[in-house]
Amino acid sequence: MRYSTAIEAAEHHTDKARARHQAAEQELADLYDKQASICQSITRALEQRAATTRELAAAERREADTRHSA
C-alpha cells in the first residue's frame, strides 16, 4: 500500500468514526431531553395527585363533620 493511500484510508476511517461518534452524542442528547420531559410530566402528575389528595381529605373531613353535627 502506498503511503498516501494508507493516509487516505486512515483519514476515511477517522471521518467515519467521527461521524458515528457525533451521531451517538446527538442520540444521547436527545435521550436526555426526553428524560427531562418525562421527569417534568411525572412531577406535574405527582403535584396534581397531591392537590387532589388534599381536596379529598378536606371533603371527607367536611362530610364527617356534617355527619357528627346532624
VENBELMO-V597588 format. One record per run of one state. SS is the DSSP state (H for helix, E for strand, - for the rest). FROM is the first residue (numbers start at 0). TO is the last residue. Records with the same first field share a line. If there is no record, write none. Layout:
BEGIN
SS = FROM-TO / FROM-TO
END
This chain:
BEGIN
- = 0-1 / 69-69
H = 2-68
END
